[in-house]
Amino acid sequence: MPATIDSEMGFGLTILFSVLAVLGALVMLLGAAENLIAAAGFALAVGAGSAAVGARHVFA
């Protein structure tokens, strides 16, 4: 029987990183005229999205 963790840390970090991913996607969309700004938004979106999935798996 797998053990369960009573902490909500994984859920909270998933929400936090998901919000950061959405903000990064907005930066990418709004800064599409400048390549550097769009690239930074893309990097933020991908990094935060990966961290959101990882946080859920680590604390689940």
C-alpha positions as CSV (number, residue, x, y, z in Angstrom):
1,M,0.0,0.0,0.0
2,P,1.6,3.3,-1.0
3,A,2.0,6.0,1.7
4,T,0.2,9.3,1.3
5,I,1.4,12.7,2.3
6,D,-1.0,15.0,4.1
7,S,0.8,18.1,2.8
8,E,-0.7,20.5,0.2
9,M,2.7,21.6,-0.9
10,G,2.5,19.8,-4.2
11,F,-0.9,21.3,-5.0
12,G,0.2,24.8,-4.0
13,L,3.4,24.7,-6.0
14,T,1.5,23.4,-9.0
15,I,-0.9,26.3,-8.9
16,L,2.0,28.8,-8.4
17,F,4.0,27.4,-11.4
18,S,0.9,27.2,-13.5
19,V,0.2,30.9,-12.9
20,L,3.8,31.7,-13.9
21,A,3.5,29.6,-17.0
22,V,0.4,31.5,-18.0
23,L,2.2,34.8,-17.4
24,G,5.1,33.6,-19.5
25,A,2.7,32.8,-22.3
26,L,1.2,36.2,-22.1
27,V,4.6,37.8,-22.2
28,M,5.4,35.7,-25.3
29,L,2.1,36.8,-26.9
30,L,2.4,40.5,-26.1
31,G,6.1,40.7,-26.8
32,A,5.9,39.0,-30.2
33,A,7.4,42.0,-32.0
34,E,10.6,41.7,-30.0
35,N,12.4,38.4,-30.4
36,L,14.2,38.6,-27.1
37,I,11.1,39.4,-25.1
38,A,9.1,36.6,-26.8
39,A,12.0,34.2,-26.2
40,A,12.1,35.1,-22.5
41,G,8.3,34.6,-22.2
42,F,8.6,31.2,-23.9
43,A,11.4,30.2,-21.6
44,L,9.4,31.2,-18.6
45,A,6.3,29.4,-19.8
46,V,8.2,26.1,-20.6
47,G,10.2,26.2,-17.4
48,A,7.3,27.0,-15.1
49,G,5.1,24.4,-16.9
50,S,7.8,21.7,-16.4
51,A,8.2,22.8,-12.7
52,A,4.5,22.5,-12.2
53,V,4.4,19.0,-13.4
54,G,7.5,18.1,-11.5
55,A,6.2,19.6,-8.3
56,R,3.0,17.6,-8.5
57,H,5.0,14.4,-9.0
58,V,7.5,15.1,-6.3
59,F,5.0,15.9,-3.6
60,A,2.3,13.4,-4.6
